[in-house]
Amino acid sequence: MQAFYADQFVLPLPAGHTFPMSKYRLLREQLDGLPGLEMCQALPASDGELALAHTPAYLSAVVEGTLSPALQREIGFPWSEAMVERARRSVGATIAAARAALATGVAANLAGGTHHATAEKGGGYCVFNDAAVAARLMQAEWHRTRRQLLRVAIVDLDVHQGNGSASIFADDPTVFTLSMHGAKNFPFRKERSDLDVDLPDGCGDAAYLEALDHALAELWRRHDAAPPGLIFYLAGADPHEGDRLGRLKLTTAGLAERDRRVLAAARERRIPVALSMAGGYGRVVDDTVQVHLGTIRAAIDSWRQWNNAPP
């Protein structure tokens, strides 16, 4: 299974910043040499690719560093050329993972899940919306080569609502947005996804997995006549009980079961899955890394089953 990374592009952040930049390097180090995994360096997304989901004015302001102070604060990072390059690479990794998933069943971006970015602004540590750009690009490439519509589903299981994705695809019936998130968590003004599942603070494994089963059943019900041809799965680690920003109480085992259920449901329907790691802000950074590691292990197992490959 292919996994795409860009953790060598690091943002210069001030001391005490809450974004866990080190988790990406730590995850890749633990994945190096893992049987069944091919590690690939991500290429940057181009301006033309980014323009599939973002307005020209926003795109140029990010690239040129002319965002207003208020919009830059909303992103949560100080502007730098490294910020722009890292954001491009994060989108590029999801594009590559989507192409690989369409070819082989399952692939992953070892970062990504930047679901708070809307067409005209960023937010919540998200500069560009990687799943939105990749979804639009895969639809264009699919139509060009096959003259067919590629329906897409975004299954967003980050603890925060995917407000940016919901906004971008609000009037697009070809992309279905499912967001399962903490009801009282960021963003406090939420957009309307095609399917929103609001979870109470303190939600644990059993209640979460029951809600997930109902959400997936509703996803399949709504696509009974025309199932999606590609799923972007945002496998956030932030529902974990040790997360500083999550407010839920899932165990590492519960999150591993979440991943298994999503991947199994897609595989049974022969729907390719492009994963991204999305959020994770553990009080102990290794807790977050272990959740992400479990997600990649589940993805490799699903890839093997998809391709009838031996363990």
C-alpha positions as CSV (number, residue, x, y, z in Angstrom):
1,M,0.0,0.0,0.0
2,Q,1.3,3.5,-0.8
3,A,1.5,6.2,1.8
4,F,2.5,9.8,0.9
5,Y,4.4,12.1,3.2
6,A,5.9,15.6,3.4
7,D,7.0,15.9,7.0
8,Q,10.3,17.3,6.0
9,F,8.5,20.6,5.2
10,V,8.2,22.0,8.7
11,L,6.5,25.3,9.7
12,P,8.6,27.7,11.9
13,L,6.1,28.0,14.8
14,P,6.6,30.2,17.9
15,A,7.4,28.5,21.2
16,G,4.4,27.0,23.0
17,H,2.3,26.8,19.8
18,T,-0.4,24.2,20.2
19,F,0.0,22.5,16.8
20,P,1.8,19.2,17.1
21,M,4.2,19.5,14.2
22,S,6.4,16.7,15.4
23,K,3.7,14.0,15.1
24,Y,4.2,13.7,11.4
25,R,7.9,12.9,11.6
26,L,7.3,10.5,14.5
27,L,4.7,8.7,12.6
28,R,6.8,8.2,9.5
29,E,9.7,7.0,11.6
30,Q,7.5,4.3,13.1
31,L,6.2,3.3,9.7
32,D,9.7,3.0,8.1
33,G,10.2,-0.6,7.1
34,L,6.7,-1.7,8.0
35,P,5.8,-4.7,5.8
36,G,3.3,-4.0,3.1
37,L,3.9,-0.3,3.0
38,E,5.5,1.8,0.3
39,M,6.5,5.3,1.5
40,C,6.4,8.0,-1.2
41,Q,7.3,11.6,-1.0
42,A,4.5,13.9,-1.9
43,L,4.7,16.5,-4.7
44,P,3.2,19.9,-4.3
45,A,-0.3,20.8,-5.6
46,S,-0.2,23.4,-8.4
47,D,-2.1,26.7,-8.5
48,G,-4.4,25.2,-11.1
49,E,-5.2,22.2,-8.9
50,L,-5.8,24.4,-5.8
51,A,-8.1,26.6,-7.9
52,L,-10.5,23.7,-8.3
53,A,-11.7,24.3,-4.7
54,H,-10.4,27.8,-3.8
55,T,-11.1,31.3,-5.1
56,P,-8.4,33.1,-7.1
57,A,-8.3,35.9,-4.6
58,Y,-7.7,33.6,-1.6
59,L,-5.2,31.5,-3.5
60,S,-3.1,34.5,-4.5
61,A,-3.3,36.1,-1.1
62,V,-1.9,32.9,0.5
63,V,0.9,32.5,-2.1
64,E,1.9,36.1,-2.0
65,G,1.5,36.5,1.8
66,T,-1.0,39.3,1.6
67,L,-3.8,37.8,3.7
68,S,-5.2,40.2,6.3
69,P,-4.0,39.8,9.9
70,A,-7.5,38.6,10.8
71,L,-7.6,35.9,8.1
72,Q,-4.1,34.8,9.0
73,R,-5.0,34.5,12.7
74,E,-8.0,32.4,11.6
75,I,-5.7,29.9,10.0
76,G,-3.7,29.8,13.2
77,F,-0.2,29.8,11.6
78,P,2.1,32.8,11.0
79,W,2.7,33.3,7.2
80,S,5.9,32.0,5.7
81,E,7.0,30.4,2.5
82,A,7.3,27.2,4.4
83,M,3.6,27.4,5.4
84,V,2.7,27.7,1.7
85,E,4.9,24.9,0.6
86,R,3.7,22.6,3.4
87,A,0.1,23.3,2.5
88,R,0.8,22.6,-1.1
89,R,2.5,19.3,-0.2
90,S,-0.4,18.2,2.1
91,V,-2.8,18.6,-0.8
92,G,-0.5,16.9,-3.2
93,A,-0.2,13.9,-0.9
94,T,-4.0,13.5,-0.9
95,I,-4.1,13.9,-4.6
96,A,-1.5,11.1,-5.0
97,A,-3.3,8.9,-2.4
98,A,-6.6,9.3,-4.3
99,R,-5.0,8.3,-7.6
100,A,-3.3,5.3,-5.9
101,A,-6.6,4.3,-4.2
102,L,-8.5,4.3,-7.5
103,A,-5.8,2.0,-8.9
104,T,-5.2,-0.3,-5.9
105,G,-8.1,0.1,-3.5
106,V,-6.5,1.9,-0.5
107,A,-3.8,4.5,-0.1
108,A,-3.0,7.1,2.5
109,N,-1.7,10.6,3.1
110,L,0.4,10.7,6.4
111,A,-0.9,14.2,7.0
112,G,-3.9,16.1,5.5
113,G,-7.5,16.2,6.6
114,T,-7.5,20.0,6.3
115,H,-11.3,20.2,6.4
116,H,-11.8,23.7,7.9
117,A,-10.6,25.6,4.8
118,T,-13.4,27.0,2.7
119,A,-13.2,28.2,-0.8
120,E,-12.3,31.8,0.3
121,K,-10.5,31.4,3.6
122,G,-8.6,29.0,5.8
123,G,-9.2,28.2,9.5
124,G,-8.3,25.9,12.3
125,Y,-4.7,25.1,11.1
126,C,-6.1,24.4,7.6
127,V,-4.7,26.5,4.7
128,F,-6.1,24.6,1.7
129,N,-8.8,21.9,1.8
130,D,-6.9,18.8,0.5
131,A,-10.0,16.5,0.2
132,A,-12.0,19.1,-1.7
133,V,-9.2,19.8,-4.2
134,A,-8.5,16.1,-4.7
135,A,-12.2,15.2,-5.1
136,R,-12.6,17.8,-7.8
137,L,-9.4,16.7,-9.6
138,M,-10.3,13.0,-9.5
139,Q,-13.7,13.8,-10.9
140,A,-12.1,15.8,-13.7
141,E,-9.6,13.1,-14.5
142,W,-12.2,10.3,-14.3
143,H,-14.5,12.1,-16.7
144,R,-11.6,12.9,-19.1
145,T,-10.5,9.3,-19.3
146,R,-13.8,7.4,-18.9
147,R,-16.5,9.9,-19.9
148,Q,-18.3,9.0,-16.6
149,L,-19.2,10.8,-13.5
150,L,-17.2,9.9,-10.4
151,R,-19.3,10.3,-7.3
152,V,-17.4,11.0,-4.1
153,A,-18.1,10.6,-0.4
154,I,-16.1,12.4,2.3
155,V,-16.3,10.4,5.6
156,D,-15.0,12.8,8.1
157,L,-14.3,11.3,11.5
158,D,-12.2,14.1,12.9
159,V,-13.6,15.2,16.2
160,H,-14.2,18.7,14.7
161,Q,-16.9,19.3,12.1
162,G,-15.7,19.4,8.5
163,N,-17.2,22.9,8.0
164,G,-15.0,23.8,5.1
165,S,-15.8,20.7,3.1
166,A,-19.5,21.1,3.9
167,S,-19.3,24.7,2.6
168,I,-17.4,23.9,-0.6
169,F,-19.8,21.1,-1.6
170,A,-23.1,22.6,-0.2
171,D,-24.6,22.8,-3.7
172,D,-22.8,19.8,-5.3
173,P,-24.9,16.6,-5.4
174,T,-21.9,14.6,-6.7
175,V,-19.9,14.9,-3.5
176,F,-21.5,13.6,-0.2
177,T,-20.2,15.1,3.0
178,L,-20.5,13.0,6.2
179,S,-19.2,14.6,9.4
180,M,-19.3,12.9,12.8
181,H,-18.0,15.3,15.5
182,G,-18.3,16.7,18.9
183,A,-21.5,18.8,19.1
184,K,-20.0,21.4,21.4
185,N,-16.5,21.5,19.9
186,F,-14.9,23.7,17.3
187,P,-16.1,25.2,15.0
188,F,-18.7,26.8,17.1
189,R,-20.6,28.0,14.1
190,K,-21.1,24.9,12.0
191,E,-22.0,24.4,8.3
192,R,-24.5,21.9,7.1
193,S,-23.0,18.7,5.8
194,D,-25.1,16.2,3.8
195,L,-25.1,14.1,7.0
196,D,-24.0,15.5,10.4
197,V,-23.7,13.3,13.5
198,D,-23.4,15.4,16.7
199,L,-21.8,13.6,19.6
200,P,-22.0,14.6,23.3
201,D,-18.9,15.4,25.4
202,G,-17.5,12.3,27.0
203,C,-18.8,9.9,24.3
204,G,-17.1,6.5,24.6
205,D,-16.4,3.6,22.4
206,A,-19.7,1.8,22.5
207,A,-21.9,4.9,21.8
208,Y,-19.5,6.2,19.2
209,L,-19.4,2.9,17.2
210,E,-23.1,2.6,17.4
211,A,-23.5,6.1,15.9
212,L,-20.9,5.2,13.2
213,D,-22.8,2.1,12.2
214,H,-26.0,4.2,11.8
215,A,-24.2,6.9,9.9
216,L,-22.6,4.4,7.4
217,A,-26.0,2.7,7.0
218,E,-27.5,6.1,6.1
219,L,-24.7,6.8,3.7
220,W,-25.3,3.5,1.8
221,R,-29.1,4.1,1.9
222,R,-28.8,7.5,0.3
223,H,-26.5,6.0,-2.4
224,D,-28.4,2.8,-3.1
225,A,-29.0,3.7,-6.7
226,A,-25.7,5.4,-7.4
227,P,-22.9,4.5,-4.9
228,P,-19.8,6.6,-4.6
229,G,-16.7,5.6,-6.7
230,L,-14.2,7.0,-4.2
231,I,-14.2,7.7,-0.4
232,F,-12.0,10.3,1.3
233,Y,-11.7,9.0,4.9
234,L,-10.5,11.6,7.4
235,A,-9.3,9.4,10.3
236,G,-8.8,11.9,13.0
237,A,-7.0,10.8,16.2
238,D,-8.6,13.6,18.2
239,P,-11.6,11.6,19.4
240,H,-9.0,9.8,21.7
241,E,-9.5,10.1,25.4
242,G,-6.1,11.6,25.8
243,D,-6.6,14.4,23.3
244,R,-6.3,18.0,24.6
245,L,-8.9,19.3,22.2
246,G,-11.2,16.3,21.6
247,R,-13.6,16.2,24.6
248,L,-14.5,12.6,23.7
249,K,-13.4,9.4,25.5
250,L,-12.5,6.8,22.8
251,T,-9.8,4.4,23.6
252,T,-7.0,3.4,21.1
253,A,-8.8,0.1,20.6
254,G,-12.1,1.8,20.0
255,L,-10.5,4.0,17.3
256,A,-8.9,1.0,15.7
257,E,-12.3,-0.6,15.5
258,R,-13.7,2.6,13.9
259,D,-11.0,2.3,11.2
260,R,-11.7,-1.3,10.6
261,R,-15.4,-0.8,10.2
262,V,-15.1,2.1,7.8
263,L,-12.5,0.3,5.7
264,A,-14.4,-3.0,5.7
265,A,-17.7,-1.4,4.7
266,A,-16.0,0.3,1.7
267,R,-14.1,-2.8,0.7
268,E,-17.2,-5.0,0.8
269,R,-18.7,-2.5,-1.7
270,R,-15.5,-2.3,-3.7
271,I,-15.2,1.5,-3.1
272,P,-11.6,2.8,-3.1
273,V,-10.5,4.7,0.0
274,A,-8.0,7.5,0.3
275,L,-7.1,8.1,3.9
276,S,-5.8,11.2,5.7
277,M,-4.7,11.4,9.3
278,A,-6.5,14.7,10.1
279,G,-6.4,16.0,13.7
280,G,-4.7,14.7,16.8
281,Y,-3.5,16.8,19.8
282,G,-2.7,14.3,22.5
283,R,-1.4,15.5,25.8
284,V,1.2,12.8,25.2
285,V,2.2,13.1,21.5
286,D,2.9,9.4,21.3
287,D,-0.7,8.6,22.0
288,T,-1.7,10.5,18.9
289,V,1.1,8.7,16.9
290,Q,-0.1,5.3,18.1
291,V,-3.7,6.1,16.9
292,H,-2.4,7.1,13.5
293,L,-0.2,4.1,13.3
294,G,-3.2,1.9,14.0
295,T,-5.0,3.6,11.2
296,I,-2.2,2.8,8.7
297,R,-2.0,-0.8,9.9
298,A,-5.8,-1.2,9.3
299,A,-5.4,0.4,5.9
300,I,-2.6,-2.1,4.9
301,D,-4.8,-5.0,6.1
302,S,-7.7,-3.7,4.0
303,W,-5.4,-3.1,1.0
304,R,-4.2,-6.7,1.3
305,Q,-7.7,-8.0,1.3
306,W,-8.7,-5.9,-1.6
307,N,-5.8,-7.2,-3.7
308,N,-5.9,-10.8,-2.3
309,A,-2.3,-10.2,-1.2
310,P,-0.7,-12.6,1.4
311,P,0.1,-11.1,4.9
